[in-house]
C-alpha cells in the first residue's frame, strides 16, 4: 500500500510540475528547487535552498531574484497556496514587501 501511495504522490507532483514549470522557469526558480515535492515545500517554508545552518551553503535564495521576479513569485504563491498561507515563511515575507494580492494581477490557476 505504501508503494502505491508513494507512486501516486509522485505522479501528482509530476502533474503539478508540468502545470507550473513554465512559470517557475520564468520566475527564475532553479529546477533543483522544484525537483521534488519536499525540496519545493522546504523552499516555500524557508525562502532558500538548500536548508542550511551556514549561509555560505545556500545555493539559491528568493532574495537572489530581482524585485520584479520576487513580485511574480509572490503572485504565483498567492495563487497556488491554500488559504492558510501565513504558515509559509516565504509567502509571508513577500506579502510584507508587496501587499495584498488583490492589488496585483493574478496568474491563471
C-alpha positions as CSV (number, residue, x, y, z in Angstrom):
1,X,0.0,0.0,0.0
2,X,2.8,2.4,0.8
3,X,4.4,1.9,-2.6
4,X,1.1,2.8,-4.3
5,X,0.7,5.9,-2.1
6,X,4.3,7.0,-2.9
7,X,3.7,6.3,-6.6
8,X,0.5,8.3,-6.6
9,X,2.1,11.2,-4.8
10,X,5.0,11.2,-7.3
11,X,2.6,11.2,-10.2
12,X,0.6,14.0,-8.6
13,X,3.9,16.0,-8.2
14,X,4.9,15.5,-11.8
15,X,1.5,16.8,-12.9
16,X,1.9,19.8,-10.7
17,X,5.4,20.5,-12.1
18,X,4.1,20.1,-15.7
19,X,1.3,22.6,-15.0
20,X,3.6,25.2,-13.4
21,X,7.0,24.6,-15.0
22,X,6.9,27.5,-17.4
23,X,6.0,29.9,-14.7
24,X,8.7,28.6,-12.3
25,X,11.3,29.0,-15.0
26,X,10.0,32.4,-15.9
27,X,10.3,33.5,-12.3
28,X,13.8,32.2,-12.2
29,X,13.5,29.4,-9.7
30,X,16.2,26.8,-10.4
31,X,15.0,23.4,-11.3
32,X,16.7,21.8,-8.3
33,X,14.4,23.8,-6.0
34,X,11.3,22.1,-7.5
35,X,12.9,18.8,-8.4
36,X,10.8,17.1,-5.8
37,X,7.9,17.9,-3.5
38,X,9.9,18.0,-0.3
39,X,12.5,20.3,-1.7
40,X,9.9,22.7,-3.1
41,X,8.0,22.9,0.2
42,X,11.2,23.5,2.2
43,X,11.9,26.4,-0.1
44,X,8.4,27.8,0.4
45,X,8.9,27.4,4.1
46,X,12.3,28.9,4.3
47,X,12.9,31.0,1.2
48,X,16.2,29.5,0.3
49,X,17.7,26.2,-0.9
50,X,19.0,24.0,0.5
51,X,18.1,24.5,4.1
52,X,21.5,25.1,5.8
53,X,22.7,26.5,9.1
54,X,25.6,28.2,7.3
55,X,24.6,30.9,4.8
56,X,27.5,30.0,2.5
57,X,25.9,26.6,1.9
58,X,22.8,28.2,0.4
59,X,22.8,27.9,-3.4
60,X,19.6,29.9,-4.0
61,X,17.5,32.3,-2.1
62,X,14.4,34.2,-3.1
63,X,16.3,37.3,-2.3
64,X,18.6,36.5,-5.2
65,X,15.8,37.3,-7.6
66,X,15.3,40.9,-8.8
67,X,12.4,42.7,-7.2
68,X,10.1,42.2,-10.2
69,X,10.7,38.4,-10.1
70,X,10.1,38.4,-6.4
71,X,6.8,40.1,-7.0
72,X,6.0,37.5,-9.7
73,X,6.9,34.7,-7.2
74,X,4.6,36.3,-4.6
75,X,1.6,36.4,-7.1
76,X,2.4,32.7,-8.0
77,X,2.5,31.6,-4.4
78,X,-0.6,33.5,-3.6
79,X,-2.3,31.6,-6.4
80,X,-1.2,28.1,-5.5
81,X,-1.1,28.1,-1.7
82,X,-4.1,27.2,0.4
83,X,-6.0,30.0,2.2
84,X,-3.9,29.4,5.3
85,X,-0.8,30.9,3.7
86,X,0.7,32.7,6.7
87,X,2.3,29.4,7.8
88,X,4.6,29.7,4.8
89,X,7.5,32.0,5.7
90,X,8.4,32.8,2.1
91,X,4.9,33.9,1.3
92,X,4.7,36.0,4.5
93,X,8.0,37.8,3.7
94,X,6.9,38.5,0.1
95,X,3.5,39.6,1.3
96,X,5.1,42.1,3.7
97,X,7.0,43.5,0.6
98,X,4.3,43.5,-2.0
99,X,1.0,43.8,-0.1
100,X,-2.3,42.1,-0.7
101,X,-2.6,40.0,-3.8
102,X,-5.9,41.6,-4.5
103,X,-3.9,44.7,-5.6
104,X,-1.9,42.6,-8.1
105,X,-2.6,40.8,-11.3
106,X,-3.4,37.1,-10.6
107,X,-1.9,34.3,-12.6
108,X,-4.3,31.7,-14.0
109,X,-4.5,28.5,-11.9
